Amino acid sequence: MASPSAVIEEFIASHDLDAEQIDDRTFLITLPGEKKLQTHCALVVGDHSLGINAFVIRKPDENIAVVHEWLLAKNASMYSVAFAINELGDIYLVGRLPLTTVTEQEIDRVLGAVLQYSDSSFNPLLELGFSSAIRREWAWRVSRGESLANLAAFEHLI
C-alpha cells in the first residue's frame, strides 16, 4: 500500500490542480471556484492522520454572532470538514482523516467537499459579515463610474 504522501502526490499529478509540495508531508492546493475564485487548502500528513485546512474568509466586520450561528448550523450536514475559527476570528474549513482512509478517491471527495462548502458559503458569509462594507464599496464605485460586475450578487443589499 502506498504511503499517504505518495497517494496525494499521485492525485495531484493526475489532476489539473495548482499545487505545491512544501515538504514530504505538506501539500498546498489551490482550488478554483465560481463565487470564491480560489480556495487555498493545505493537506498535512501527520503521524496518525491527514489534516485538512482551508481558508474561507477573514473575521467578519459585523454580525459575528449571526455568522457563527450560520456556521454551526452548516457544520451539522457537512462531510469530512467543518467550519472553524482561528485565534484572529478568521473562518476556515478544517478536518482530520485517519491515514488508513487516504486514497485517491477519498482525497477527491475531501477536496470536492472543501471546494463546495467554501464556494457555496462565500457570498452568504460576505452578506452576513460584511454588508456595510459591501454597501460602501457599491456607493464608491457608483460615484466613480467603476464596474459593479463582481458586486452584482449583492445588488439586493443596496
N, CA, C and O atoms as a DFTB+ gen file, in Angstrom:
632 C
 N C O
     1  1       0.848      -1.181       0.000
     2  2       0.000       0.000       0.000
     3  2       0.894       1.246       0.000
     4  3       1.872       1.327       0.743
     5  1       0.536       2.209      -0.848
     6  2       1.323       3.443      -0.970
     7  2       1.151       4.314       0.269
     8  3       0.118       4.284       0.936
     9  1       2.182       5.082       0.553
    10  2       2.104       5.996       1.697
    11  2       1.086       7.091       1.393
    12  3       0.832       7.384       0.224
    13  1       0.494       7.705       2.429
    14  2      -0.451       8.804       2.205
    15  2       0.159       9.942       1.365
    16  3      -0.522      10.510       0.512
    17  1       1.414      10.269       1.599
    18  2       2.060      11.320       0.808
    19  2       2.138      10.924      -0.660
    20  3       1.903      11.752      -1.540
    21  1       2.467       9.657      -0.931
    22  2       2.539       9.175      -2.315
    23  2       1.161       9.210      -2.973
    24  3       1.043       9.534      -4.155
    25  1       0.125       8.879      -2.213
    26  2      -1.243       8.926      -2.738
    27  2      -1.604      10.361      -3.120
    28  3      -2.175      10.598      -4.184
    29  1      -1.274      11.312      -2.257
    30  2      -1.573      12.714      -2.544
    31  2      -0.763      13.195      -3.739
    32  3      -1.293      13.893      -4.604
    33  1       0.507      12.833      -3.799
    34  2       1.337      13.196      -4.954
    35  2       0.725      12.662      -6.251
    36  3       0.643      13.382      -7.246
    37  1       0.300      11.413      -6.235
    38  2      -0.300      10.799      -7.421
    39  2      -1.611      11.498      -7.790
    40  3      -1.888      11.727      -8.967
    41  1      -2.406      11.833      -6.789
    42  2      -3.667      12.538      -7.052
    43  2      -3.398      13.878      -7.726
    44  3      -4.025      14.213      -8.731
    45  1      -2.473      14.632      -7.176
    46  2      -2.138      15.949      -7.739
    47  2      -1.624      15.799      -9.169
    48  3      -1.991      16.577     -10.050
    49  1      -0.779      14.802      -9.396
    50  2      -0.213      14.583     -10.729
    51  2      -1.283      14.204     -11.752
    52  3      -1.156      14.531     -12.932
    53  1      -2.326      13.525     -11.310
    54  2      -3.358      13.052     -12.237
    55  2      -4.518      14.035     -12.421
    56  3      -5.452      13.766     -13.176
    57  1      -4.452      15.175     -11.726
    58  2      -5.496      16.195     -11.849
    59  2      -4.856      17.522     -12.233
    60  3      -3.678      17.759     -11.964
    61  1      -5.629      18.361     -12.848
    62  2      -5.128      19.671     -13.270
    63  2      -5.320      20.664     -12.127
    64  3      -6.213      21.510     -12.170
    65  1      -4.480      20.551     -11.114
    66  2      -4.585      21.404      -9.932
    67  2      -3.326      22.240      -9.768
    68  3      -2.219      21.792     -10.067
    69  1      -3.515      23.446      -9.295
    70  2      -2.386      24.291      -8.917
    71  2      -1.973      23.829      -7.524
    72  3      -2.703      24.048      -6.557
    73  1      -0.826      23.199      -7.414
    74  2      -0.405      22.623      -6.140
    75  2       1.090      22.783      -5.947
    76  3       1.858      22.889      -6.903
    77  1       1.477      22.797      -4.692
    78  2       2.887      22.909      -4.323
    79  2       3.149      21.967      -3.153
    80  3       2.395      21.949      -2.180
    81  1       4.201      21.201      -3.253
    82  2       4.590      20.338      -2.144
    83  2       5.667      21.073      -1.354
    84  3       6.755      21.330      -1.868
    85  1       5.359      21.409      -0.103
    86  2       6.265      22.182       0.747
    87  2       7.380      21.307       1.297
    88  3       8.549      21.694       1.307
    89  1       6.999      20.127       1.751
    90  2       7.959      19.134       2.221
    91  2       7.327      17.769       1.987
    92  3       6.306      17.670       1.308
    93  1       7.923      16.712       2.542
    94  2       7.393      15.374       2.242
    95  2       6.027      15.093       2.865
    96  3       5.432      14.051       2.590
    97  1       5.518      16.007       3.702
    98  2       4.230      15.784       4.366
    99  2       3.215      16.908       4.164
   100  3       2.077      16.786       4.617
   101  1       3.595      17.995       3.500
   102  2       2.719      19.165       3.398
   103  2       2.477      19.537       1.942
   104  3       3.413      19.741       1.169
   105  1       1.203      19.620       1.587
   106  2       0.789      19.931       0.223
   107  2      -0.168      21.118       0.253
   108  3      -1.155      21.106       0.989
   109  1       0.122      22.137      -0.546
   110  2      -0.755      23.297      -0.678
   111  2      -1.430      23.216      -2.038
   112  3      -0.765      23.144      -3.071
   113  1      -2.746      23.230      -2.026
   114  2      -3.521      23.081      -3.251
   115  2      -4.455      24.280      -3.380
   116  3      -5.136      24.649      -2.423
   117  1      -4.486      24.881      -4.561
   118  2      -5.403      25.984      -4.836
   119  2      -6.553      25.431      -5.664
   120  3      -6.365      24.950      -6.782
   121  1      -7.748      25.512      -5.089
   122  2      -8.941      25.004      -5.753
   123  2      -9.678      26.156      -6.435
   124  3      -9.972      27.159      -5.785
   125  1      -9.980      26.038      -7.721
   126  2     -10.679      27.117      -8.432
   127  2     -12.182      27.050      -8.175
   128  3     -12.788      25.983      -8.268
   129  1     -12.772      28.190      -7.855
   130  2     -14.207      28.231      -7.596
   131  2     -14.927      29.191      -8.515
   132  3     -14.339      29.759      -9.435
   133  1     -16.205      29.361      -8.252
   134  2     -17.019      30.278      -9.040
   135  2     -17.307      31.560      -8.263
   136  3     -17.063      32.656      -8.767
   137  1     -17.816      31.432      -7.058
   138  2     -18.098      32.618      -6.236
   139  2     -16.840      33.056      -5.486
   140  3     -16.471      34.230      -5.509
   141  1     -16.205      32.125      -4.839
   142  2     -14.884      32.354      -4.241
   143  2     -13.895      31.827      -5.274
   144  3     -13.773      30.619      -5.473
   145  1     -13.209      32.726      -5.913
   146  2     -12.418      32.355      -7.089
   147  2     -11.315      31.351      -6.791
   148  3     -10.980      30.525      -7.639
   149  1     -10.744      31.418      -5.580
   150  2      -9.709      30.473      -5.179
   151  2      -9.881      30.106      -3.714
   152  3     -10.146      30.962      -2.870
   153  1      -9.727      28.834      -3.431
   154  2      -9.675      28.368      -2.050
   155  2      -8.338      27.673      -1.871
   156  3      -8.020      26.713      -2.573
   157  1      -7.566      28.168      -0.928
   158  2      -6.252      27.596      -0.643
   159  2      -6.413      26.552       0.455
   160  3      -6.897      26.840       1.550
   161  1      -5.996      25.336       0.132
   162  2      -6.187      24.205       1.037
   163  2      -4.848      23.528       1.309
   164  3      -4.091      23.233       0.384
   165  1      -4.565      23.288       2.581
   166  2      -3.359      22.559       2.978
   167  2      -3.753      21.143       3.402
   168  3      -4.688      20.942       4.177
   169  1      -3.019      20.183       2.877
   170  2      -3.125      18.799       3.335
   171  2      -1.814      18.471       4.028
   172  3      -0.743      18.582       3.431
   173  1      -1.901      18.067       5.292
   174  2      -0.701      17.798       6.082
   175  2      -0.777      16.367       6.614
   176  3      -1.674      16.017       7.382
   177  1       0.177      15.559       6.188
   178  2       0.236      14.168       6.624
   179  2       0.927      14.130       7.978
   180  3       2.113      14.439       8.095
   181  1       0.168      13.746       9.000
   182  2       0.724      13.615      10.344
   183  2       1.106      12.180      10.623
   184  3       1.087      11.337       9.727
   185  1       1.452      11.903      11.868
   186  2       1.841      10.546      12.251
   187  2       0.663       9.573      12.209
   188  3       0.842       8.389      11.923
   189  1      -0.551      10.077      12.496
   190  2      -1.711       9.201      12.579
   191  2      -2.891       9.660      11.733
   192  3      -3.842       8.906      11.528
   193  1      -2.831      10.902      11.241
   194  2      -3.975      11.418      10.494
   195  2      -3.543      12.436       9.443
   196  3      -2.437      12.975       9.483
   197  1      -4.447      12.678       8.509
   198  2      -4.269      13.708       7.493
   199  2      -5.059      14.929       7.927
   200  3      -6.274      14.858       8.112
   201  1      -4.371      16.042       8.087
   202  2      -5.033      17.293       8.440
   203  2      -5.418      18.058       7.186
   204  3      -4.662      18.115       6.216
   205  1      -6.611      18.647       7.222
   206  2      -7.122      19.456       6.112
   207  2      -7.411      20.838       6.679
   208  3      -8.064      20.967       7.715
   209  1      -6.921      21.875       5.996
   210  2      -7.116      23.234       6.469
   211  2      -7.260      24.145       5.257
   212  3      -6.361      24.208       4.418
   213  1      -8.395      24.857       5.159
   214  2      -8.643      25.734       4.019
   215  2      -9.219      27.071       4.495
   216  3     -10.204      27.105       5.232
   217  1      -8.601      28.153       4.071
   218  2      -9.082      29.489       4.418
   219  2     -10.359      29.794       3.633
   220  3     -10.440      29.538       2.432
   221  1     -11.370      30.354       4.343
   222  2     -12.625      30.729       3.699
   223  2     -12.741      32.257       3.624
   224  3     -12.752      32.819       2.528
   225  1     -12.828      32.935       4.776
   226  2     -12.874      34.402       4.797
   227  2     -12.232      34.913       6.084
   228  3     -12.088      34.183       7.065
   229  1     -11.853      36.188       6.047
   230  2     -11.307      36.799       7.250
   231  2     -12.433      37.058       8.249
   232  3     -13.609      36.859       7.944
   233  1     -12.058      37.500       9.435
   234  2     -13.013      37.774      10.507
   235  2     -14.072      38.757      10.017
   236  3     -13.741      39.799       9.453
   237  1     -15.339      38.430      10.231
   238  2     -16.405      39.346       9.819
   239  2     -16.313      40.687      10.541
   240  3     -15.872      40.762      11.688
   241  1     -16.736      41.741       9.851
   242  2     -16.760      43.081      10.435
   243  2     -17.965      43.294      11.334
   244  3     -17.920      44.114      12.252
   245  1     -19.036      42.565      11.077
   246  2     -20.302      42.799      11.787
   247  2     -21.075      41.493      11.898
   248  3     -20.746      40.502      11.247
   249  1     -22.095      41.510      12.724
   250  2     -22.991      40.349      12.895
   251  2     -22.235      39.064      13.201
   252  3     -22.590      37.997      12.698
   253  1     -21.206      39.162      14.015
   254  2     -20.349      37.999      14.279
   255  2     -21.131      36.830      14.867
   256  3     -20.932      35.686      14.460
   257  1     -22.013      37.105      15.817
   258  2     -22.798      36.018      16.423
   259  2     -23.689      35.340      15.391
   260  3     -23.846      34.119      15.417
   261  1     -24.269      36.113      14.488
   262  2     -25.119      35.551      13.431
   263  2     -24.276      34.703      12.480
   264  3     -24.703      33.624      12.068
   265  1     -23.091      35.180      12.132
   266  2     -22.190      34.418      11.267
   267  2     -21.823      33.099      11.935
   268  3     -21.864      32.048      11.295
   269  1     -21.466      33.143      13.208
   270  2     -21.086      31.916      13.917
   271  2     -22.255      30.942      14.008
   272  3     -22.065      29.733      13.876
   273  1     -23.450      31.452      14.229
   274  2     -24.635      30.595      14.272
   275  2     -24.854      29.922      12.914
   276  3     -25.178      28.736      12.846
   277  1     -24.677      30.683      11.844
   278  2     -24.823      30.148      10.490
   279  2     -23.810      29.021      10.261
   280  3     -24.153      27.970       9.719
   281  1     -22.554      29.249      10.681
   282  2     -21.504      28.242      10.518
   283  2     -21.833      26.964      11.292
   284  3     -21.683      25.862      10.764
   285  1     -22.276      27.108      12.528
   286  2     -22.605      25.931      13.341
   287  2     -23.760      25.140      12.734
   288  3     -23.748      23.909      12.746
   289  1     -24.749      25.842      12.208
   290  2     -25.876      25.150      11.573
   291  2     -25.398      24.380      10.341
   292  3     -25.849      23.260      10.105
   293  1     -24.501      24.959       9.560
   294  2     -23.963      24.289       8.374
   295  2     -23.137      23.061       8.752
   296  3     -23.188      22.043       8.062
   297  1     -22.376      23.153       9.842
   298  2     -21.496      22.052      10.242
   299  2     -22.236      20.729      10.413
   300  3     -21.666      19.662      10.188
   301  1     -23.486      20.799      10.804
   302  2     -24.245      19.583      11.099
   303  2     -24.433      18.687       9.881
   304  3     -24.666      17.488      10.036
   305  1     -24.337      19.238       8.678
   306  2     -24.614      18.433       7.486
   307  2     -23.407      18.267       6.562
   308  3     -23.563      17.862       5.410
   309  1     -22.220      18.572       7.049
   310  2     -21.039      18.582       6.187
   311  2     -20.266      17.267       6.261
   312  3     -20.306      16.550       7.262
   313  1     -19.559      16.975       5.165
   314  2     -18.765      15.757       5.051
   315  2     -17.282      16.048       5.249
   316  3     -16.727      16.888       4.540
   317  1     -16.651      15.402       6.158
   318  2     -15.198      15.344       6.382
   319  2     -14.530      16.628       6.863
   320  3     -13.420      16.563       7.392
   321  1     -15.146      17.770       6.706
   322  2     -14.597      19.032       7.200
   323  2     -15.707      19.800       7.896
   324  3     -16.891      19.514       7.717
   325  1     -15.301      20.781       8.693
   326  2     -16.259      21.638       9.392
   327  2     -15.693      23.052       9.447
   328  3     -14.482      23.252       9.356
   329  1     -16.572      24.014       9.596
   330  2     -16.121      25.384       9.765
   331  2     -15.501      25.546      11.139
   332  3     -15.969      24.970      12.121
   333  1     -14.443      26.338      11.194
   334  2     -13.763      26.642      12.452
   335  2     -13.272      28.086      12.387
   336  3     -13.186      28.691      11.319
   337  1     -12.956      28.609      13.554
   338  2     -12.490      29.993      13.659
   339  2     -11.126      29.968      14.334
   340  3     -10.944      29.303      15.354
   341  1     -10.170      30.693      13.764
   342  2      -8.846      30.737      14.395
   343  2      -8.795      31.833      15.455
   344  3      -9.800      32.490      15.729
   345  1      -7.626      32.023      16.044
   346  2      -7.463      32.981      17.151
   347  2      -7.742      34.422      16.730
   348  3      -8.004      35.270      17.584
   349  1      -7.691      34.711      15.433
   350  2      -7.975      36.063      14.933
   351  2      -9.446      36.249      14.568
   352  3      -9.893      37.366      14.310
   353  1     -10.186      35.156      14.549
   354  2     -11.587      35.211      14.155
   355  2     -11.813      34.891      12.695
   356  3     -12.948      34.925      12.221
   357  1     -10.729      34.575      11.961
   358  2     -10.859      34.196      10.553
   359  2     -11.527      32.821      10.460
   360  3     -11.413      32.001      11.371
   361  1     -12.216      32.587       9.359
   362  2     -13.003      31.369       9.192
   363  2     -12.294      30.410       8.226
   364  3     -11.868      30.791       7.136
   365  1     -12.189      29.175       8.664
   366  2     -11.527      28.114       7.911
   367  2     -12.439      26.899       7.819
   368  3     -13.410      26.774       8.565
   369  1     -12.112      26.016       6.900
   370  2     -12.640      24.660       6.895
   371  2     -11.518      23.764       7.386
   372  3     -10.396      23.837       6.885
   373  1     -11.813      22.922       8.359
   374  2     -10.795      22.035       8.917
   375  2     -11.345      20.616       9.016
   376  3     -12.549      20.398       9.146
   377  1     -10.429      19.669       8.951
   378  2     -10.823      18.280       9.096
   379  2      -9.618      17.413       9.389
   380  3      -8.476      17.863       9.305
   381  1      -9.880      16.183       9.727
   382  2      -8.828      15.227      10.030
   383  2      -9.348      13.849       9.641
   384  3     -10.455      13.456      10.009
   385  1      -8.514      13.120       8.881
   386  2      -8.872      11.771       8.445
   387  2      -7.808      10.786       8.912
   388  3      -6.625      11.124       8.923
   389  1      -8.200       9.586       9.294
   390  2      -7.201       8.567       9.606
   391  2      -6.362       8.270       8.362
   392  3      -6.887       8.258       7.249
   393  1      -5.085       8.035       8.543
   394  2      -4.207       7.766       7.399
   395  2      -4.651       6.538       6.610
   396  3      -4.406       6.452       5.407
   397  1      -5.302       5.591       7.278
   398  2      -5.754       4.376       6.585
   399  2      -6.848       4.664       5.561
   400  3      -7.127       3.821       4.709
   401  1      -7.469       5.834       5.629
   402  2      -8.544       6.172       4.676
   403  2      -8.057       7.025       3.512
   404  3      -8.851       7.402       2.650
   405  1      -6.760       7.335       3.475
   406  2      -6.227       8.214       2.429
   407  2      -6.033       7.427       1.138
   408  3      -5.053       6.703       0.958
   409  1      -7.003       7.599       0.253
   410  2      -6.952       7.033      -1.095
   411  2      -7.181       8.185      -2.068
   412  3      -7.589       9.275      -1.666
   413  1      -6.917       7.938      -3.347
   414  2      -7.179       8.988      -4.335
   415  2      -8.664       9.346      -4.354
   416  3      -9.015      10.517      -4.503
   417  1      -9.534       8.354      -4.206
   418  2     -10.969       8.615      -4.203
   419  2     -11.363       9.483      -3.007
   420  3     -12.185      10.390      -3.134
   421  1     -10.775       9.200      -1.856
   422  2     -11.123       9.983      -0.662
   423  2     -10.549      11.397      -0.749
   424  3     -11.209      12.348      -0.327
   425  1      -9.351      11.557      -1.280
   426  2      -8.785      12.893      -1.478
   427  2      -9.691      13.686      -2.424
   428  3      -9.945      14.868      -2.194
   429  1     -10.172      13.044      -3.474
   430  2     -11.084      13.690      -4.411
   431  2     -12.362      14.132      -3.699
   432  3     -12.828      15.252      -3.908
   433  1     -12.931      13.265      -2.859
   434  2     -14.148      13.606      -2.118
   435  2     -13.899      14.760      -1.148
   436  3     -14.700      15.691      -1.061
   437  1     -12.794      14.692      -0.429
   438  2     -12.492      15.731       0.559
   439  2     -12.252      17.075      -0.113
   440  3     -12.799      18.090       0.319
   441  1     -11.439      17.091      -1.168
   442  2     -11.198      18.362      -1.861
   443  2     -12.475      18.865      -2.527
   444  3     -12.702      20.073      -2.594
   445  1     -13.301      17.961      -3.015
   446  2     -14.599      18.362      -3.564
   447  2     -15.483      18.987      -2.504
   448  3     -16.167      19.976      -2.766
   449  1     -15.473      18.414      -1.306
   450  2     -16.255      18.976      -0.198
   451  2     -15.725      20.356       0.185
   452  3     -16.503      21.290       0.375
   453  1     -14.407      20.484       0.300
   454  2     -13.810      21.781       0.636
   455  2     -14.230      22.829      -0.388
   456  3     -14.657      23.925      -0.025
   457  1     -14.109      22.489      -1.661
   458  2     -14.468      23.435      -2.709
   459  2     -15.953      23.785      -2.650
   460  3     -16.319      24.958      -2.725
   461  1     -16.796      22.784      -2.519
   462  2     -18.239      23.027      -2.473
   463  2     -18.613      23.917      -1.297
   464  3     -19.346      24.891      -1.470
   465  1     -18.121      23.599      -0.103
   466  2     -18.501      24.368       1.084
   467  2     -17.923      25.780       1.052
   468  3     -18.593      26.737       1.439
   469  1     -16.696      25.908       0.595
   470  2     -16.074      27.232       0.514
   471  2     -16.797      28.106      -0.498
   472  3     -17.125      29.258      -0.214
   473  1     -17.044      27.553      -1.679
   474  2     -17.662      28.324      -2.752
   475  2     -19.118      28.672      -2.434
   476  3     -19.542      29.810      -2.636
   477  1     -19.877      27.704      -1.940
   478  2     -21.304      27.949      -1.692
   479  2     -21.539      28.822      -0.459
   480  3     -22.592      29.451      -0.352
   481  1     -20.604      28.874       0.456
   482  2     -20.784      29.687       1.667
   483  2     -20.230      31.097       1.512
   484  3     -20.528      31.969       2.327
   485  1     -19.432      31.332       0.483
   486  2     -18.716      32.597       0.354
   487  2     -19.648      33.812       0.325
   488  3     -19.515      34.710       1.156
   489  1     -20.579      33.849      -0.612
   490  2     -21.480      35.004      -0.693
   491  2     -22.374      35.149       0.532
   492  3     -22.518      36.266       1.030
   493  1     -22.987      34.071       1.048
   494  2     -23.778      34.239       2.269
   495  2     -22.957      34.772       3.450
   496  3     -23.449      35.594       4.224
   497  1     -21.711      34.309       3.591
   498  2     -20.870      34.809       4.679
   499  2     -20.493      36.275       4.468
   500  3     -20.477      37.056       5.420
   501  1     -20.189      36.650       3.219
   502  2     -19.907      38.058       2.942
   503  2     -21.122      38.916       3.251
   504  3     -20.996      39.987       3.846
   505  1     -22.280      38.456       2.854
   506  2     -23.510      39.212       3.094
   507  2     -23.790      39.370       4.586
   508  3     -24.162      40.452       5.039
   509  1     -23.613      38.307       5.336
   510  2     -23.865      38.370       6.775
   511  2     -22.814      39.199       7.514
   512  3     -23.150      39.974       8.409
   513  1     -21.557      39.037       7.143
   514  2     -20.484      39.636       7.924
   515  2     -19.888      40.919       7.393
   516  3     -19.095      41.564       8.079
   517  1     -20.259      41.309       6.163
   518  2     -19.629      42.476       5.544
   519  2     -20.616      43.338       4.764
   520  3     -20.204      44.053       3.850
   521  1     -21.915      43.295       5.097
   522  2     -22.904      44.027       4.294
   523  2     -22.660      45.530       4.283
   524  3     -22.868      46.173       3.254
   525  1     -22.226      46.104       5.397
   526  2     -21.945      47.551       5.422
   527  2     -20.781      47.891       4.497
   528  3     -20.833      48.891       3.782
   529  1     -19.744      47.079       4.504
   530  2     -18.596      47.303       3.620
   531  2     -18.994      47.141       2.153
   532  3     -18.503      47.869       1.290
   533  1     -19.876      46.195       1.875
   534  2     -20.347      45.994       0.506
   535  2     -21.118      47.227       0.046
   536  3     -20.932      47.696      -1.077
   537  1     -21.975      47.745       0.906
   538  2     -22.732      48.964       0.556
   539  2     -21.802      50.149       0.308
   540  3     -22.010      50.908      -0.638
   541  1     -20.787      50.312       1.142
   542  2     -19.820      51.406       0.953
   543  2     -19.066      51.240      -0.359
   544  3     -18.873      52.207      -1.096
   545  1     -18.642      50.017      -0.649
   546  2     -17.924      49.748      -1.894
   547  2     -18.815      50.027      -3.097
   548  3     -18.365      50.601      -4.089
   549  1     -20.075      49.622      -3.011
   550  2     -21.022      49.862      -4.102
   551  2     -21.144      51.372      -4.345
   552  3     -21.031      51.828      -5.483
   553  1     -21.372      52.131      -3.296
   554  2     -21.529      53.589      -3.427
   555  2     -20.257      54.229      -3.994
   556  3     -20.342      55.115      -4.845
   557  1     -19.099      53.797      -3.538
   558  2     -17.839      54.343      -4.024
   559  2     -17.680      54.073      -5.519
   560  3     -17.294      54.960      -6.280
   561  1     -17.979      52.848      -5.931
   562  2     -17.852      52.504      -7.351
   563  2     -18.835      53.293      -8.214
   564  3     -18.485      53.761      -9.297
   565  1     -20.072      53.437      -7.724
   566  2     -21.061      54.216      -8.472
   567  2     -20.575      55.658      -8.614
   568  3     -20.683      56.245      -9.690
   569  1     -20.039      56.232      -7.530
   570  2     -19.595      57.634      -7.564
   571  2     -18.437      57.849      -8.535
   572  3     -18.256      58.953      -9.048
   573  1     -17.662      56.817      -8.788
   574  2     -16.506      56.928      -9.682
   575  2     -16.754      56.321     -11.064
   576  3     -15.877      56.347     -11.927
   577  1     -17.943      55.782     -11.262
   578  2     -18.244      55.152     -12.543
   579  2     -17.525      53.838     -12.752
   580  3     -17.307      53.422     -13.890
   581  1     -17.152      53.178     -11.664
   582  2     -16.422      51.903     -11.732
   583  2     -17.393      50.740     -11.962
   584  3     -18.595      50.863     -11.727
   585  1     -16.862      49.640     -12.415
   586  2     -17.658      48.436     -12.677
   587  2     -18.232      47.871     -11.379
   588  3     -17.575      47.856     -10.339
   589  1     -19.464      47.413     -11.473
   590  2     -20.136      46.750     -10.350
   591  2     -20.259      45.241     -10.591
   592  3     -20.952      44.546      -9.849
   593  1     -19.593      44.748     -11.617
   594  2     -19.770      43.361     -12.055
   595  2     -19.552      42.353     -10.929
   596  3     -20.368      41.450     -10.740
   597  1     -18.450      42.501     -10.175
   598  2     -18.196      41.481      -9.149
   599  2     -18.983      41.733      -7.858
   600  3     -18.837      40.986      -6.890
   601  1     -19.810      42.773      -7.839
   602  2     -20.709      43.008      -6.705
   603  2     -22.161      42.688      -7.052
   604  3     -23.045      42.841      -6.209
   605  1     -22.415      42.249      -8.270
   606  2     -23.783      42.009      -8.740
   607  2     -24.562      41.066      -7.830
   608  3     -25.773      41.228      -7.674
   609  1     -23.903      40.100      -7.236
   610  2     -24.585      39.143      -6.352
   611  2     -25.146      39.816      -5.106
   612  3     -25.982      39.240      -4.410
   613  1     -24.686      41.046      -4.820
   614  2     -25.110      41.745      -3.610
   615  2     -26.009      42.941      -3.903
   616  3     -26.265      43.754      -3.015
   617  1     -26.486      43.056      -5.133
   618  2     -27.310      44.194      -5.530
   619  2     -28.546      44.329      -4.633
   620  3     -29.003      45.442      -4.376
   621  1     -29.081      43.213      -4.163
   622  2     -30.274      43.246      -3.303
   623  2     -30.013      43.923      -1.957
   624  3     -30.961      44.270      -1.253
   625  1     -28.752      44.116      -1.588
   626  2     -28.414      44.798      -0.333
   627  2     -28.498      46.316      -0.460
   628  3     -28.565      47.022       0.547
   629  1     -28.496      46.815      -1.684
   630  2     -28.433      48.247      -1.925
   631  2     -29.809      48.863      -1.902
   632  3     -29.948      50.072      -2.088
